[in-house]
């Protein structure tokens, strides 16, 4: 158990160092030597977990969209809003999330399959919309697979625009505006009237998840 | 006049070569020597028009959003749709447009102010929405400056997602889906019912503009 804990910590160290290097240098320019240096681990330890620069980048991409699980909500459109607004909040505060987004949007990252996060997010959103449909939350013309891609693609663009014009400072208000523009084409009016799409929602959800973790016994957290 | 024509052609050659190099190599890796080589012009000619790599990139960015002017439409929401759908069509067919988009989304282009296209597009969309409001086309809650940024940011993201998952092959259907999701939150129902937001709209508008050019006397075209 102790050995496994150490391996998990080492892997986490390496990914955090890789996130930092990829964010600073871009995929093409970044080297494994720089990641080694930033992580302070041996070459053997790094290659035990990741065999190549691409595997490191895939590790960062996978980590950033797996890290936080939104509490289930009775209203699935609210749950979708929470996924988007929490991600916006975390993008301002978590280097791993920022690095993952940069890798995904890096059109010059040759040899790196960047479609993973787009496709994984699409599946997450699609599943939420399928449940929303079965609960009667969706307007009749909505096709969940099409709408899922619109939600994922549009949110990626709002992130890019916010990064470019304000260094993510206005991301939460832009994300709230995005949802207020998309959801009237997706959800029935009674659902719309019940939603919290405010700018501060991401931070509220973040604190909710944190306090749940803190209430759990220590063994369950590691 | 002849001298001026030659200067215009040289500038155009240089920008097309720069577009190709920036698209292939990314901003950071691209060099002025590569642009010189691809354009087949003298160093003196290039520096007469552009003093630095950044000026070349700004030239490409400026060119891609100035090149095509949409015919005015009585319905300004249709005109906005035409701007978006024509751009989607041209992104598939014009290297200058593709290079401009890549530069704008290149988060590792250090020292290059990439906010220009976002902000210029926002102004274009904002003006269309202001006119739409004065004509009674907008729903009462719409704030044109906020909605303009949502349209520009979301379209940028749909482009990125399309580039990543299909090399722009599905951009026209994704752009059509984007507008069908956004416009019900923006336009009054009678306007919505009159719109053409179909996938083929971009090509239709492109052919319309081309045929107008061809009908003009040759002197006006150069």
Contacts between the chains, C-beta under 8 A, distances in Angstrom:
chain1	res1	chain2	res2	distance
A	25	B	108	7.7
A	26	B	28	7.2
A	26	B	107	7.6
A	26	B	108	3.7
A	28	B	26	7.3
A	28	B	28	8.0
A	28	B	29	7.3
A	28	B	108	8.0
A	29	B	28	7.3
A	29	B	108	7.5
A	102	B	107	5.3
A	102	B	108	8.0
A	104	B	164	7.5
A	105	B	105	6.0
A	105	B	107	6.2
A	105	B	160	6.0
A	106	B	106	7.8
A	106	B	107	6.7
A	106	B	108	6.8
A	107	B	26	7.5
A	107	B	102	5.3
A	107	B	105	6.2
A	107	B	106	6.6
A	107	B	160	7.9
A	107	B	163	6.7
A	108	B	25	7.7
A	108	B	26	3.6
A	108	B	28	7.9
A	108	B	29	7.4
A	108	B	102	8.0
A	108	B	106	6.8
A	108	B	108	7.1
A	114	B	164	5.4
A	115	B	164	5.2
A	115	B	165	5.0
A	118	B	161	5.4
A	118	B	164	5.8
A	118	B	165	5.9
A	119	B	165	7.1
A	146	B	177	5.3
A	147	B	177	8.0
A	147	B	181	6.9
A	149	B	161	6.9
A	149	B	174	6.8
A	149	B	177	7.3
A	150	B	158	7.4
A	150	B	174	7.6
A	150	B	177	5.4
A	150	B	178	5.9
A	150	B	181	5.0
A	152	B	161	6.6
A	153	B	154	7.5
A	153	B	157	4.7
A	153	B	158	4.3
A	153	B	160	7.1
A	153	B	161	3.7
A	153	B	162	7.5
A	153	B	174	6.6
A	153	B	178	7.5
A	154	B	153	7.5
A	154	B	154	3.7
A	154	B	157	5.1
A	154	B	158	6.4
A	154	B	178	6.7
A	154	B	181	7.8
A	155	B	157	6.6
A	156	B	157	4.0
A	156	B	160	5.6
A	156	B	161	6.1
A	157	B	153	4.7
A	157	B	154	5.1
A	157	B	155	6.6
A	157	B	156	3.9
A	157	B	157	2.1
A	157	B	158	6.4
A	157	B	159	7.4
A	157	B	160	6.5
A	158	B	150	7.4
A	158	B	153	4.3
A	158	B	154	6.4
A	158	B	157	6.5
A	159	B	157	7.4
A	160	B	105	6.0
A	160	B	107	7.9
A	160	B	153	7.1
A	160	B	156	5.6
A	160	B	157	6.5
A	160	B	160	6.9
A	161	B	118	5.4
A	161	B	149	6.9
A	161	B	152	6.6
A	161	B	153	3.7
A	161	B	156	6.1
A	162	B	153	7.5
A	163	B	107	6.7
A	164	B	104	7.5
A	164	B	114	5.4
A	164	B	115	5.3
A	164	B	118	5.8
A	165	B	115	5.0
A	165	B	118	5.9
A	165	B	119	7.1
A	174	B	149	6.8
A	174	B	150	7.6
A	174	B	153	6.6
A	177	B	146	5.3
A	177	B	147	8.0
A	177	B	149	7.3
A	177	B	150	5.4
A	178	B	150	5.9
A	178	B	153	7.5
A	178	B	154	6.7
A	180	B	185	7.1
A	181	B	147	6.9
A	181	B	150	5.0
A	181	B	154	7.8
A	181	B	181	8.0
A	181	B	182	5.5
A	181	B	185	4.7
A	181	B	186	7.3
A	182	B	181	5.5
A	182	B	182	7.0
A	182	B	185	7.4
A	184	B	184	5.8
A	184	B	185	4.5
A	185	B	180	7.1
A	185	B	181	4.6
A	185	B	182	7.4
A	185	B	184	4.5
A	185	B	185	6.6
A	186	B	181	7.3
